[in-house]
């Protein structure tokens, strides 16, 4: 996570939040690998707002990614 997100405390808070959101989403996704890029403005979002953004990003990626057979 880049330092532009904030100090160590803020970056660790973001990591914990994203991991928590991912745990909620992962049972519905199946086996996938994902890279989450955190922008500085993400630090200003509430947990609900961040959760909504991550979920919509995952949904968009799922629509655009061809499924392996």
HTML snippet that shows the backbone in 3Dmol.js (N, CA, C, O; Angstrom):
<script src="https://3Dmol.org/build/3Dmol-min.js"></script>
<div id="view" style="width:600px;height:400px;position:relative"></div>
<script>
const pdb = `
ATOM      1  N   UNK A   1       0.856  -1.154   0.000  1.00  0.00           N
ATOM      2  CA  UNK A   1       0.000   0.000   0.000  1.00  0.00           C
ATOM      3  C   UNK A   1       0.912   1.230   0.000  1.00  0.00           C
ATOM      4  O   UNK A   1       1.840   1.309   0.806  1.00  0.00           O
ATOM      5  N   UNK A   2       0.661   2.178  -0.885  1.00  0.00           N
ATOM      6  CA  UNK A   2       1.552   3.332  -1.009  1.00  0.00           C
ATOM      7  C   UNK A   2       1.439   4.291   0.177  1.00  0.00           C
ATOM      8  O   UNK A   2       0.401   4.373   0.832  1.00  0.00           O
ATOM      9  N   UNK A   3       2.501   4.995   0.428  1.00  0.00           N
ATOM     10  CA  UNK A   3       2.518   5.969   1.519  1.00  0.00           C
ATOM     11  C   UNK A   3       1.576   7.133   1.263  1.00  0.00           C
ATOM     12  O   UNK A   3       1.223   7.858   2.193  1.00  0.00           O
ATOM     13  N   UNK A   4       1.168   7.320   0.028  1.00  0.00           N
ATOM     14  CA  UNK A   4       0.248   8.413  -0.277  1.00  0.00           C
ATOM     15  C   UNK A   4      -1.116   8.196   0.367  1.00  0.00           C
ATOM     16  O   UNK A   4      -1.903   9.135   0.484  1.00  0.00           O
ATOM     17  N   UNK A   5      -1.403   6.950   0.789  1.00  0.00           N
ATOM     18  CA  UNK A   5      -2.670   6.661   1.460  1.00  0.00           C
ATOM     19  C   UNK A   5      -2.659   7.257   2.858  1.00  0.00           C
ATOM     20  O   UNK A   5      -3.715   7.618   3.378  1.00  0.00           O
ATOM     21  N   UNK A   6      -1.504   7.366   3.468  1.00  0.00           N
ATOM     22  CA  UNK A   6      -1.397   7.935   4.809  1.00  0.00           C
ATOM     23  C   UNK A   6      -0.226   7.326   5.546  1.00  0.00           C
ATOM     24  O   UNK A   6       0.615   6.642   4.963  1.00  0.00           O
ATOM     25  N   UNK A   7      -0.189   7.589   6.838  1.00  0.00           N
ATOM     26  CA  UNK A   7       0.861   7.025   7.669  1.00  0.00           C
ATOM     27  C   UNK A   7       0.627   5.536   7.902  1.00  0.00           C
ATOM     28  O   UNK A   7      -0.328   4.953   7.389  1.00  0.00           O
ATOM     29  N   UNK A   8       1.509   4.941   8.678  1.00  0.00           N
ATOM     30  CA  UNK A   8       1.428   3.497   8.926  1.00  0.00           C
ATOM     31  C   UNK A   8       0.099   3.099   9.563  1.00  0.00           C
ATOM     32  O   UNK A   8      -0.467   2.062   9.216  1.00  0.00           O
ATOM     33  N   UNK A   9      -0.391   3.897  10.474  1.00  0.00           N
ATOM     34  CA  UNK A   9      -1.654   3.584  11.146  1.00  0.00           C
ATOM     35  C   UNK A   9      -2.796   3.555  10.131  1.00  0.00           C
ATOM     36  O   UNK A   9      -3.613   2.635  10.139  1.00  0.00           O
ATOM     37  N   UNK A  10      -2.851   4.550   9.270  1.00  0.00           N
ATOM     38  CA  UNK A  10      -3.913   4.623   8.263  1.00  0.00           C
ATOM     39  C   UNK A  10      -3.806   3.484   7.251  1.00  0.00           C
ATOM     40  O   UNK A  10      -4.815   2.883   6.883  1.00  0.00           O
ATOM     41  N   UNK A  11      -2.586   3.185   6.801  1.00  0.00           N
ATOM     42  CA  UNK A  11      -2.402   2.089   5.844  1.00  0.00           C
ATOM     43  C   UNK A  11      -2.809   0.760   6.457  1.00  0.00           C
ATOM     44  O   UNK A  11      -3.442  -0.054   5.786  1.00  0.00           O
ATOM     45  N   UNK A  12      -2.463   0.521   7.709  1.00  0.00           N
ATOM     46  CA  UNK A  12      -2.856  -0.728   8.362  1.00  0.00           C
ATOM     47  C   UNK A  12      -4.362  -0.809   8.548  1.00  0.00           C
ATOM     48  O   UNK A  12      -4.946  -1.886   8.421  1.00  0.00           O
ATOM     49  N   UNK A  13      -4.999   0.320   8.849  1.00  0.00           N
ATOM     50  CA  UNK A  13      -6.464   0.336   8.973  1.00  0.00           C
ATOM     51  C   UNK A  13      -7.103  -0.038   7.637  1.00  0.00           C
ATOM     52  O   UNK A  13      -8.063  -0.808   7.598  1.00  0.00           O
ATOM     53  N   UNK A  14      -6.571   0.507   6.545  1.00  0.00           N
ATOM     54  CA  UNK A  14      -7.100   0.192   5.222  1.00  0.00           C
ATOM     55  C   UNK A  14      -6.915  -1.290   4.910  1.00  0.00           C
ATOM     56  O   UNK A  14      -7.822  -1.922   4.367  1.00  0.00           O
ATOM     57  N   UNK A  15      -5.762  -1.848   5.243  1.00  0.00           N
ATOM     58  CA  UNK A  15      -5.528  -3.279   5.008  1.00  0.00           C
ATOM     59  C   UNK A  15      -6.542  -4.123   5.763  1.00  0.00           C
ATOM     60  O   UNK A  15      -7.107  -5.066   5.209  1.00  0.00           O
ATOM     61  N   UNK A  16      -6.774  -3.784   7.029  1.00  0.00           N
ATOM     62  CA  UNK A  16      -7.739  -4.551   7.826  1.00  0.00           C
ATOM     63  C   UNK A  16      -9.141  -4.446   7.242  1.00  0.00           C
ATOM     64  O   UNK A  16      -9.865  -5.439   7.173  1.00  0.00           O
ATOM     65  N   UNK A  17      -9.522  -3.252   6.824  1.00  0.00           N
ATOM     66  CA  UNK A  17     -10.857  -3.058   6.241  1.00  0.00           C
ATOM     67  C   UNK A  17     -11.019  -3.860   4.950  1.00  0.00           C
ATOM     68  O   UNK A  17     -12.034  -4.528   4.751  1.00  0.00           O
ATOM     69  N   UNK A  18     -10.021  -3.792   4.080  1.00  0.00           N
ATOM     70  CA  UNK A  18     -10.114  -4.501   2.803  1.00  0.00           C
ATOM     71  C   UNK A  18     -10.132  -6.012   3.024  1.00  0.00           C
ATOM     72  O   UNK A  18     -10.875  -6.722   2.347  1.00  0.00           O
ATOM     73  N   UNK A  19      -9.332  -6.509   3.953  1.00  0.00           N
ATOM     74  CA  UNK A  19      -9.362  -7.949   4.259  1.00  0.00           C
ATOM     75  C   UNK A  19     -10.728  -8.376   4.768  1.00  0.00           C
ATOM     76  O   UNK A  19     -11.229  -9.435   4.391  1.00  0.00           O
ATOM     77  N   UNK A  20     -11.335  -7.556   5.624  1.00  0.00           N
ATOM     78  CA  UNK A  20     -12.660  -7.866   6.146  1.00  0.00           C
ATOM     79  C   UNK A  20     -13.705  -7.892   5.024  1.00  0.00           C
ATOM     80  O   UNK A  20     -14.541  -8.793   4.966  1.00  0.00           O
ATOM     81  N   UNK A  21     -13.647  -6.905   4.148  1.00  0.00           N
ATOM     82  CA  UNK A  21     -14.575  -6.856   3.011  1.00  0.00           C
ATOM     83  C   UNK A  21     -14.367  -8.067   2.114  1.00  0.00           C
ATOM     84  O   UNK A  21     -15.335  -8.671   1.650  1.00  0.00           O
ATOM     85  N   UNK A  22     -13.119  -8.425   1.867  1.00  0.00           N
ATOM     86  CA  UNK A  22     -12.818  -9.568   1.001  1.00  0.00           C
ATOM     87  C   UNK A  22     -13.367 -10.863   1.595  1.00  0.00           C
ATOM     88  O   UNK A  22     -13.881 -11.712   0.867  1.00  0.00           O
ATOM     89  N   UNK A  23     -13.258 -11.017   2.923  1.00  0.00           N
ATOM     90  CA  UNK A  23     -13.794 -12.225   3.576  1.00  0.00           C
ATOM     91  C   UNK A  23     -15.299 -12.343   3.357  1.00  0.00           C
ATOM     92  O   UNK A  23     -15.823 -13.446   3.202  1.00  0.00           O
ATOM     93  N   UNK A  24     -15.991 -11.211   3.344  1.00  0.00           N
ATOM     94  CA  UNK A  24     -17.434 -11.223   3.098  1.00  0.00           C
ATOM     95  C   UNK A  24     -17.748 -11.592   1.646  1.00  0.00           C
ATOM     96  O   UNK A  24     -18.736 -12.277   1.380  1.00  0.00           O
ATOM     97  N   UNK A  25     -16.917 -11.144   0.714  1.00  0.00           N
ATOM     98  CA  UNK A  25     -17.171 -11.373  -0.717  1.00  0.00           C
ATOM     99  C   UNK A  25     -16.688 -12.740  -1.194  1.00  0.00           C
ATOM    100  O   UNK A  25     -17.297 -13.322  -2.092  1.00  0.00           O
ATOM    101  N   UNK A  26     -15.628 -13.257  -0.626  1.00  0.00           N
ATOM    102  CA  UNK A  26     -14.953 -14.428  -1.178  1.00  0.00           C
ATOM    103  C   UNK A  26     -15.796 -15.702  -1.268  1.00  0.00           C
ATOM    104  O   UNK A  26     -15.598 -16.464  -2.215  1.00  0.00           O
ATOM    105  N   UNK A  27     -16.723 -15.985  -0.347  1.00  0.00           N
ATOM    106  CA  UNK A  27     -17.506 -17.224  -0.533  1.00  0.00           C
ATOM    107  C   UNK A  27     -18.309 -17.244  -1.832  1.00  0.00           C
ATOM    108  O   UNK A  27     -18.591 -18.320  -2.361  1.00  0.00           O
ATOM    109  N   UNK A  28     -18.676 -16.088  -2.348  1.00  0.00           N
ATOM    110  CA  UNK A  28     -19.468 -16.007  -3.570  1.00  0.00           C
ATOM    111  C   UNK A  28     -18.621 -16.022  -4.836  1.00  0.00           C
ATOM    112  O   UNK A  28     -19.157 -16.158  -5.936  1.00  0.00           O
ATOM    113  N   UNK A  29     -17.317 -15.885  -4.697  1.00  0.00           N
ATOM    114  CA  UNK A  29     -16.454 -15.729  -5.863  1.00  0.00           C
ATOM    115  C   UNK A  29     -15.810 -17.015  -6.339  1.00  0.00           C
ATOM    116  O   UNK A  29     -15.480 -17.140  -7.518  1.00  0.00           O
ATOM    117  N   UNK A  30     -15.627 -17.962  -5.451  1.00  0.00           N
ATOM    118  CA  UNK A  30     -14.888 -19.155  -5.827  1.00  0.00           C
ATOM    119  C   UNK A  30     -13.401 -18.871  -5.781  1.00  0.00           C
ATOM    120  O   UNK A  30     -12.984 -17.848  -5.238  1.00  0.00           O
ATOM    121  N   UNK A  31     -12.597 -19.752  -6.338  1.00  0.00           N
ATOM    122  CA  UNK A  31     -11.147 -19.562  -6.278  1.00  0.00           C
ATOM    123  C   UNK A  31     -10.668 -18.506  -7.282  1.00  0.00           C
ATOM    124  O   UNK A  31     -10.662 -18.744  -8.490  1.00  0.00           O
ATOM    125  N   UNK A  32     -10.273 -17.359  -6.775  1.00  0.00           N
ATOM    126  CA  UNK A  32      -9.761 -16.288  -7.626  1.00  0.00           C
ATOM    127  C   UNK A  32      -8.580 -15.618  -6.938  1.00  0.00           C
ATOM    128  O   UNK A  32      -8.448 -15.670  -5.715  1.00  0.00           O
ATOM    129  N   UNK A  33      -7.736 -14.998  -7.729  1.00  0.00           N
ATOM    130  CA  UNK A  33      -6.683 -14.132  -7.228  1.00  0.00           C
ATOM    131  C   UNK A  33      -7.059 -12.712  -7.621  1.00  0.00           C
ATOM    132  O   UNK A  33      -7.580 -12.483  -8.712  1.00  0.00           O
ATOM    133  N   UNK A  34      -6.799 -11.776  -6.748  1.00  0.00           N
ATOM    134  CA  UNK A  34      -7.198 -10.404  -7.014  1.00  0.00           C
ATOM    135  C   UNK A  34      -6.177  -9.449  -6.418  1.00  0.00           C
ATOM    136  O   UNK A  34      -5.653  -9.688  -5.330  1.00  0.00           O
ATOM    137  N   UNK A  35      -5.900  -8.380  -7.126  1.00  0.00           N
ATOM    138  CA  UNK A  35      -5.033  -7.321  -6.638  1.00  0.00           C
ATOM    139  C   UNK A  35      -5.897  -6.088  -6.432  1.00  0.00           C
ATOM    140  O   UNK A  35      -6.602  -5.657  -7.344  1.00  0.00           O
ATOM    141  N   UNK A  36      -5.841  -5.524  -5.242  1.00  0.00           N
ATOM    142  CA  UNK A  36      -6.615  -4.331  -4.935  1.00  0.00           C
ATOM    143  C   UNK A  36      -5.645  -3.158  -4.872  1.00  0.00           C
ATOM    144  O   UNK A  36      -4.712  -3.157  -4.070  1.00  0.00           O
ATOM    145  N   UNK A  37      -5.869  -2.167  -5.718  1.00  0.00           N
ATOM    146  CA  UNK A  37      -5.034  -0.965  -5.728  1.00  0.00           C
ATOM    147  C   UNK A  37      -5.786   0.103  -4.941  1.00  0.00           C
ATOM    148  O   UNK A  37      -6.914   0.465  -5.276  1.00  0.00           O
ATOM    149  N   UNK A  38      -5.146   0.594  -3.902  1.00  0.00           N
ATOM    150  CA  UNK A  38      -5.793   1.578  -3.029  1.00  0.00           C
ATOM    151  C   UNK A  38      -5.297   2.975  -3.383  1.00  0.00           C
ATOM    152  O   UNK A  38      -4.095   3.240  -3.381  1.00  0.00           O
ATOM    153  N   UNK A  39      -6.221   3.843  -3.680  1.00  0.00           N
ATOM    154  CA  UNK A  39      -5.919   5.237  -3.994  1.00  0.00           C
ATOM    155  C   UNK A  39      -6.050   6.071  -2.715  1.00  0.00           C
ATOM    156  O   UNK A  39      -6.764   5.672  -1.796  1.00  0.00           O
ATOM    157  N   UNK A  40      -5.381   7.204  -2.643  1.00  0.00           N
ATOM    158  CA  UNK A  40      -5.432   8.031  -1.431  1.00  0.00           C
ATOM    159  C   UNK A  40      -6.847   8.420  -0.998  1.00  0.00           C
ATOM    160  O   UNK A  40      -7.120   8.506   0.199  1.00  0.00           O
ATOM    161  N   UNK A  41      -7.743   8.652  -1.947  1.00  0.00           N
ATOM    162  CA  UNK A  41      -9.106   9.053  -1.572  1.00  0.00           C
ATOM    163  C   UNK A  41      -9.877   7.938  -0.870  1.00  0.00           C
ATOM    164  O   UNK A  41     -10.909   8.205  -0.253  1.00  0.00           O
ATOM    165  N   UNK A  42      -9.404   6.704  -0.948  1.00  0.00           N
ATOM    166  CA  UNK A  42     -10.065   5.589  -0.263  1.00  0.00           C
ATOM    167  C   UNK A  42     -10.002   5.752   1.244  1.00  0.00           C
ATOM    168  O   UNK A  42     -10.874   5.251   1.954  1.00  0.00           O
ATOM    169  N   UNK A  43      -8.992   6.440   1.745  1.00  0.00           N
ATOM    170  CA  UNK A  43      -8.849   6.646   3.185  1.00  0.00           C
ATOM    171  C   UNK A  43      -9.957   7.517   3.755  1.00  0.00           C
ATOM    172  O   UNK A  43     -10.212   7.480   4.958  1.00  0.00           O
ATOM    173  N   UNK A  44     -10.617   8.296   2.915  1.00  0.00           N
ATOM    174  CA  UNK A  44     -11.679   9.182   3.392  1.00  0.00           C
ATOM    175  C   UNK A  44     -13.048   8.512   3.379  1.00  0.00           C
ATOM    176  O   UNK A  44     -14.012   9.078   3.896  1.00  0.00           O
ATOM    177  N   UNK A  45     -13.152   7.319   2.800  1.00  0.00           N
ATOM    178  CA  UNK A  45     -14.441   6.632   2.711  1.00  0.00           C
ATOM    179  C   UNK A  45     -14.799   5.950   4.019  1.00  0.00           C
ATOM    180  O   UNK A  45     -13.922   5.525   4.770  1.00  0.00           O
ATOM    181  N   UNK A  46     -16.090   5.850   4.285  1.00  0.00           N
ATOM    182  CA  UNK A  46     -16.554   5.064   5.423  1.00  0.00           C
ATOM    183  C   UNK A  46     -16.390   3.583   5.081  1.00  0.00           C
ATOM    184  O   UNK A  46     -16.117   3.230   3.934  1.00  0.00           O
ATOM    185  N   UNK A  47     -16.558   2.731   6.075  1.00  0.00           N
ATOM    186  CA  UNK A  47     -16.439   1.296   5.819  1.00  0.00           C
ATOM    187  C   UNK A  47     -17.485   0.857   4.794  1.00  0.00           C
ATOM    188  O   UNK A  47     -17.187   0.069   3.896  1.00  0.00           O
ATOM    189  N   UNK A  48     -18.710   1.369   4.931  1.00  0.00           N
ATOM    190  CA  UNK A  48     -19.780   1.006   3.989  1.00  0.00           C
ATOM    191  C   UNK A  48     -19.443   1.487   2.576  1.00  0.00           C
ATOM    192  O   UNK A  48     -19.670   0.766   1.605  1.00  0.00           O
ATOM    193  N   UNK A  49     -18.911   2.688   2.460  1.00  0.00           N
ATOM    194  CA  UNK A  49     -18.541   3.222   1.150  1.00  0.00           C
ATOM    195  C   UNK A  49     -17.414   2.428   0.519  1.00  0.00           C
ATOM    196  O   UNK A  49     -17.440   2.142  -0.678  1.00  0.00           O
ATOM    197  N   UNK A  50     -16.413   2.068   1.334  1.00  0.00           N
ATOM    198  CA  UNK A  50     -15.306   1.270   0.836  1.00  0.00           C
ATOM    199  C   UNK A  50     -15.791  -0.114   0.414  1.00  0.00           C
ATOM    200  O   UNK A  50     -15.379  -0.639  -0.620  1.00  0.00           O
ATOM    201  N   UNK A  51     -16.664  -0.694   1.220  1.00  0.00           N
ATOM    202  CA  UNK A  51     -17.217  -2.012   0.892  1.00  0.00           C
ATOM    203  C   UNK A  51     -17.966  -1.972  -0.434  1.00  0.00           C
ATOM    204  O   UNK A  51     -17.834  -2.878  -1.256  1.00  0.00           O
ATOM    205  N   UNK A  52     -18.746  -0.926  -0.636  1.00  0.00           N
ATOM    206  CA  UNK A  52     -19.501  -0.775  -1.885  1.00  0.00           C
ATOM    207  C   UNK A  52     -18.557  -0.647  -3.084  1.00  0.00           C
ATOM    208  O   UNK A  52     -18.790  -1.251  -4.130  1.00  0.00           O
ATOM    209  N   UNK A  53     -17.500   0.137  -2.927  1.00  0.00           N
ATOM    210  CA  UNK A  53     -16.530   0.328  -4.011  1.00  0.00           C
ATOM    211  C   UNK A  53     -15.813  -0.970  -4.359  1.00  0.00           C
ATOM    212  O   UNK A  53     -15.656  -1.299  -5.535  1.00  0.00           O
ATOM    213  N   UNK A  54     -15.377  -1.708  -3.339  1.00  0.00           N
ATOM    214  CA  UNK A  54     -14.674  -2.973  -3.592  1.00  0.00           C
ATOM    215  C   UNK A  54     -15.619  -3.963  -4.261  1.00  0.00           C
ATOM    216  O   UNK A  54     -15.238  -4.628  -5.224  1.00  0.00           O
ATOM    217  N   UNK A  55     -16.842  -4.066  -3.762  1.00  0.00           N
ATOM    218  CA  UNK A  55     -17.816  -4.999  -4.346  1.00  0.00           C
ATOM    219  C   UNK A  55     -18.120  -4.652  -5.799  1.00  0.00           C
ATOM    220  O   UNK A  55     -18.228  -5.546  -6.638  1.00  0.00           O
ATOM    221  N   UNK A  56     -18.257  -3.366  -6.104  1.00  0.00           N
ATOM    222  CA  UNK A  56     -18.554  -2.995  -7.488  1.00  0.00           C
ATOM    223  C   UNK A  56     -17.344  -3.259  -8.382  1.00  0.00           C
ATOM    224  O   UNK A  56     -17.508  -3.651  -9.537  1.00  0.00           O
ATOM    225  N   UNK A  57     -16.142  -3.053  -7.870  1.00  0.00           N
ATOM    226  CA  UNK A  57     -14.934  -3.359  -8.645  1.00  0.00           C
ATOM    227  C   UNK A  57     -14.802  -4.839  -8.939  1.00  0.00           C
ATOM    228  O   UNK A  57     -14.432  -5.228 -10.046  1.00  0.00           O
ATOM    229  N   UNK A  58     -15.104  -5.664  -7.950  1.00  0.00           N
ATOM    230  CA  UNK A  58     -15.049  -7.115  -8.144  1.00  0.00           C
ATOM    231  C   UNK A  58     -16.116  -7.555  -9.146  1.00  0.00           C
ATOM    232  O   UNK A  58     -15.858  -8.405  -9.998  1.00  0.00           O
ATOM    233  N   UNK A  59     -17.309  -6.978  -9.043  1.00  0.00           N
ATOM    234  CA  UNK A  59     -18.378  -7.323  -9.977  1.00  0.00           C
ATOM    235  C   UNK A  59     -18.013  -6.930 -11.399  1.00  0.00           C
ATOM    236  O   UNK A  59     -18.275  -7.679 -12.340  1.00  0.00           O
ATOM    237  N   UNK A  60     -17.411  -5.761 -11.558  1.00  0.00           N
ATOM    238  CA  UNK A  60     -16.992  -5.316 -12.890  1.00  0.00           C
ATOM    239  C   UNK A  60     -15.917  -6.237 -13.444  1.00  0.00           C
ATOM    240  O   UNK A  60     -15.962  -6.605 -14.618  1.00  0.00           O
ATOM    241  N   UNK A  61     -14.962  -6.609 -12.623  1.00  0.00           N
ATOM    242  CA  UNK A  61     -13.902  -7.510 -13.077  1.00  0.00           C
ATOM    243  C   UNK A  61     -14.480  -8.866 -13.472  1.00  0.00           C
ATOM    244  O   UNK A  61     -14.024  -9.480 -14.437  1.00  0.00           O
ATOM    245  N   UNK A  62     -15.479  -9.331 -12.729  1.00  0.00           N
ATOM    246  CA  UNK A  62     -16.101 -10.620 -13.044  1.00  0.00           C
ATOM    247  C   UNK A  62     -16.826 -10.568 -14.389  1.00  0.00           C
ATOM    248  O   UNK A  62     -16.828 -11.550 -15.132  1.00  0.00           O
ATOM    249  N   UNK A  63     -17.439  -9.427 -14.705  1.00  0.00           N
ATOM    250  CA  UNK A  63     -18.137  -9.291 -15.992  1.00  0.00           C
ATOM    251  C   UNK A  63     -17.154  -9.251 -17.158  1.00  0.00           C
ATOM    252  O   UNK A  63     -17.445  -9.766 -18.237  1.00  0.00           O
ATOM    253  N   UNK A  64     -15.997  -8.644 -16.942  1.00  0.00           N
ATOM    254  CA  UNK A  64     -15.044  -8.444 -18.025  1.00  0.00           C
ATOM    255  C   UNK A  64     -14.071  -9.594 -18.210  1.00  0.00           C
ATOM    256  O   UNK A  64     -13.380  -9.658 -19.226  1.00  0.00           O
ATOM    257  N   UNK A  65     -14.004 -10.495 -17.253  1.00  0.00           N
ATOM    258  CA  UNK A  65     -13.047 -11.597 -17.318  1.00  0.00           C
ATOM    259  C   UNK A  65     -13.709 -12.826 -17.913  1.00  0.00           C
ATOM    260  O   UNK A  65     -14.730 -13.285 -17.402  1.00  0.00           O
ATOM    261  N   UNK A  66     -13.137 -13.374 -19.001  1.00  0.00           N
ATOM    262  CA  UNK A  66     -13.711 -14.599 -19.566  1.00  0.00           C
ATOM    263  C   UNK A  66     -13.503 -15.777 -18.613  1.00  0.00           C
ATOM    264  O   UNK A  66     -12.448 -15.900 -17.991  1.00  0.00           O
ATOM    265  N   UNK A  67     -14.478 -16.611 -18.507  1.00  0.00           N
ATOM    266  CA  UNK A  67     -14.417 -17.785 -17.633  1.00  0.00           C
ATOM    267  C   UNK A  67     -13.647 -18.904 -18.298  1.00  0.00           C
ATOM    268  O   UNK A  67     -13.841 -19.169 -19.484  1.00  0.00           O
ATOM    269  N   UNK A  68     -12.775 -19.566 -17.553  1.00  0.00           N
ATOM    270  CA  UNK A  68     -12.063 -20.748 -18.063  1.00  0.00           C
ATOM    271  C   UNK A  68     -13.013 -21.935 -18.031  1.00  0.00           C
ATOM    272  O   UNK A  68     -13.837 -22.055 -17.125  1.00  0.00           O
ATOM    273  N   UNK A  69     -12.897 -22.798 -19.006  1.00  0.00           N
ATOM    274  CA  UNK A  69     -13.784 -23.968 -19.056  1.00  0.00           C
ATOM    275  C   UNK A  69     -13.144 -25.163 -18.473  1.00  0.00           C
ATOM    276  O   UNK A  69     -13.752 -26.233 -18.436  1.00  0.00           O
TER     277      UNK A  69
END
`;
const viewer = $3Dmol.createViewer("view");
viewer.addModel(pdb, "pdb");
viewer.setStyle({}, {cartoon: {color: "spectrum"}});
viewer.zoomTo();
viewer.render();
</script>
